[in-house]
Amino acid sequence: MELGGYEKVEPARLDAIFAALADRTRRAILARLASGEATVTELAEPFAMSQPAISKHLKVLERAGLIARGRDAQRRPSRLEPIALAVASDWLEGYRRFWEGSFQRLDTLLDELKVEESTNREVGR
């Protein structure tokens, strides 16, 4: 079964990406970064947690390759890195194609059975 190049992706990289995505706070941070760069202070605003706690989440996201952190004078804005999301998406896409193909084969089989049943009824009359 071909799974969209999953075999080429280092398993530890996929583990890090999905582990980072497993946390709702980190997913919310990624959603916020989808609208543009933000500092730790800006990212911490909607959460009832400290800036150091947000920084820990950012480190997990950065290690997974989901974000990059820059330097702009005193600011350290974070931004999305699309490649890691593409890796996860490609991995999932392989499974989506697998299941879509399986359902198409099932549909074909069911259609064949309907035709066979209809033919048997006509012959049996």
Contacts in CASP RR format, 6 or more apart in sequence:
PFRMAT RR
TARGET T0000
AUTHOR 0000-0000-0000
METHOD contacts of the structure
MODEL  1
MELGGYEKVEPARLDAIFAALADRTRRAILARLASGEATVTELAEPFAMS
QPAISKHLKVLERAGLIARGRDAQRRPSRLEPIALAVASDWLEGYRRFWE
GSFQRLDTLLDELKVEESTNREVGR
1 98 0 8 1.000
2 94 0 8 1.000
2 97 0 8 1.000
3 91 0 8 1.000
3 94 0 8 1.000
3 95 0 8 1.000
3 98 0 8 1.000
4 90 0 8 1.000
4 91 0 8 1.000
4 93 0 8 1.000
4 94 0 8 1.000
4 97 0 8 1.000
5 90 0 8 1.000
5 91 0 8 1.000
5 94 0 8 1.000
6 14 0 8 1.000
6 90 0 8 1.000
6 91 0 8 1.000
6 94 0 8 1.000
9 87 0 8 1.000
9 90 0 8 1.000
9 91 0 8 1.000
13 64 0 8 1.000
13 84 0 8 1.000
13 87 0 8 1.000
14 87 0 8 1.000
14 88 0 8 1.000
14 91 0 8 1.000
16 63 0 8 1.000
16 64 0 8 1.000
16 65 0 8 1.000
17 64 0 8 1.000
17 65 0 8 1.000
17 66 0 8 1.000
17 84 0 8 1.000
17 87 0 8 1.000
17 88 0 8 1.000
18 88 0 8 1.000
19 60 0 8 1.000
19 64 0 8 1.000
20 26 0 8 1.000
20 60 0 8 1.000
20 61 0 8 1.000
20 63 0 8 1.000
20 64 0 8 1.000
20 66 0 8 1.000
21 27 0 8 1.000
21 30 0 8 1.000
21 64 0 8 1.000
21 66 0 8 1.000
21 88 0 8 1.000
23 57 0 8 1.000
23 60 0 8 1.000
25 47 0 8 1.000
25 49 0 8 1.000
25 57 0 8 1.000
26 57 0 8 1.000
26 60 0 8 1.000
26 61 0 8 1.000
26 66 0 8 1.000
28 46 0 8 1.000
28 47 0 8 1.000
29 43 0 8 1.000
29 54 0 8 1.000
29 57 0 8 1.000
29 58 0 8 1.000
29 61 0 8 1.000
29 67 0 8 1.000
29 78 0 8 1.000
30 61 0 8 1.000
30 66 0 8 1.000
30 67 0 8 1.000
30 80 0 8 1.000
32 38 0 8 1.000
32 42 0 8 1.000
32 43 0 8 1.000
32 46 0 8 1.000
33 43 0 8 1.000
33 67 0 8 1.000
33 78 0 8 1.000
33 79 0 8 1.000
33 80 0 8 1.000
34 80 0 8 1.000
36 79 0 8 1.000
36 80 0 8 1.000
37 77 0 8 1.000
37 78 0 8 1.000
37 79 0 8 1.000
38 77 0 8 1.000
38 78 0 8 1.000
39 75 0 8 1.000
39 76 0 8 1.000
39 77 0 8 1.000
39 78 0 8 1.000
40 51 0 8 1.000
40 54 0 8 1.000
40 55 0 8 1.000
40 58 0 8 1.000
40 76 0 8 1.000
40 78 0 8 1.000
41 51 0 8 1.000
43 54 0 8 1.000
43 58 0 8 1.000
43 78 0 8 1.000
44 50 0 8 1.000
44 51 0 8 1.000
44 53 0 8 1.000
44 54 0 8 1.000
47 53 0 8 1.000
47 54 0 8 1.000
58 67 0 8 1.000
58 69 0 8 1.000
58 78 0 8 1.000
61 67 0 8 1.000
61 78 0 8 1.000
62 68 0 8 1.000
62 69 0 8 1.000
62 78 0 8 1.000
64 84 0 8 1.000
65 81 0 8 1.000
65 83 0 8 1.000
65 84 0 8 1.000
66 80 0 8 1.000
66 81 0 8 1.000
66 84 0 8 1.000
66 85 0 8 1.000
67 78 0 8 1.000
67 79 0 8 1.000
67 80 0 8 1.000
67 81 0 8 1.000
68 78 0 8 1.000
68 79 0 8 1.000
68 81 0 8 1.000
69 76 0 8 1.000
69 77 0 8 1.000
69 78 0 8 1.000
69 79 0 8 1.000
70 76 0 8 1.000
70 77 0 8 1.000
70 78 0 8 1.000
70 79 0 8 1.000
END
